[in-house]
Amino acid sequence: MTSTKWCCAEMKHAVEDPDIPIVYVAKFREFGIRVLDGGSSKILLRFCPWSGTKLPDSLRDAWFKELDHRGIDPHGDNVPEEFCDERWYLGKSGT
């Protein structure tokens, strides 16, 4: 998450504090509120709850499309490391 541009100090604090149910999923560029049911579900945030700033659009669909284009099973064990964070859309490959 080193390249994330935080919209405000409160959002940065919330994502970094494990006791606050705000999450950032770097590979999808998504911010969300964890659903506290023991699973991994979240409610997508489109605006910062503190500053009202519009958050970046999700790249979830683009992530799956790029993996499909490369013939990679997104649920398999062979997903390249750069697809596990923001490197794939920032063009910073580890290879």
C-alpha positions in Angstrom: 0.0 0.0 0.0 3.0 2.3 -0.3 1.7 4.1 -3.3 -1.8 4.9 -1.9 -2.7 8.5 -1.9 -4.8 8.9 1.3 -7.6 11.4 1.0 -7.2 12.4 4.6 -5.4 11.5 7.8 -8.5 9.9 9.3 -8.8 7.4 6.3 -5.1 6.5 6.6 -5.5 5.9 10.3 -8.7 3.8 9.8 -7.1 1.6 7.2 -4.0 1.1 9.4 -5.8 0.4 12.6 -7.0 -3.3 12.8 -9.7 -2.4 15.3 -11.5 -0.1 12.8 -13.4 -2.1 10.1 -12.2 0.0 7.2 -10.1 -2.0 4.7 -8.1 -1.2 1.6 -7.6 -4.0 -1.1 -4.6 -2.8 -3.1 -5.0 -5.3 -6.0 -8.5 -3.9 -6.7 -7.8 -0.3 -5.5 -10.9 -0.7 -3.3 -11.8 0.8 0.1 -14.5 -0.8 2.1 -16.2 -1.5 5.4 -15.7 -5.0 6.6 -18.8 -7.0 7.2 -18.3 -8.4 10.7 -19.6 -11.9 10.2 -16.4 -13.7 10.3 -16.0 -13.8 6.5 -14.0 -11.6 4.1 -17.0 -9.6 2.7 -16.9 -5.8 2.6 -19.2 -3.0 1.6 -17.5 -0.9 -1.1 -16.9 2.8 -0.2 -17.2 5.3 -3.0 -16.6 8.3 -0.9 -14.4 8.9 2.2 -16.6 8.8 5.3 -14.6 11.7 6.9 -13.7 14.1 4.1 -16.4 13.2 1.5 -13.7 12.9 -1.1 -14.6 10.6 -4.1 -12.4 7.5 -3.8 -10.7 5.9 -6.8 -12.9 3.6 -9.0 -12.4 -0.1 -8.3 -10.2 -2.0 -10.7 -11.7 -5.4 -9.8 -13.2 -6.0 -13.3 -9.9 -4.9 -14.9 -7.9 -7.3 -12.6 -10.0 -10.3 -13.6 -9.9 -9.2 -17.3 -6.1 -8.9 -17.3 -5.6 -12.3 -15.6 -8.0 -13.9 -18.2 -6.1 -12.2 -21.0 -2.9 -13.8 -19.7 -4.5 -17.2 -19.3 -4.1 -17.1 -15.5 -6.7 -18.7 -13.2 -7.5 -15.9 -10.7 -8.4 -18.6 -8.0 -5.4 -20.7 -8.7 -1.9 -20.8 -7.1 -0.1 -19.4 -10.1 -1.2 -15.7 -9.8 2.0 -13.6 -10.2 3.0 -11.6 -7.1 2.6 -8.3 -8.9 -1.2 -9.1 -9.1 -1.4 -9.3 -5.3 -1.1 -5.6 -4.9 -1.0 -2.3 -6.9 2.0 -3.2 -9.0 0.0 -4.6 -11.8 -1.9 -1.3 -12.5 1.0 1.0 -11.6 3.3 -0.8 -14.0 5.9 -1.7 -11.3 6.6 -5.4 -12.0 8.9 -7.3 -9.7 10.4 -9.0 -12.7 
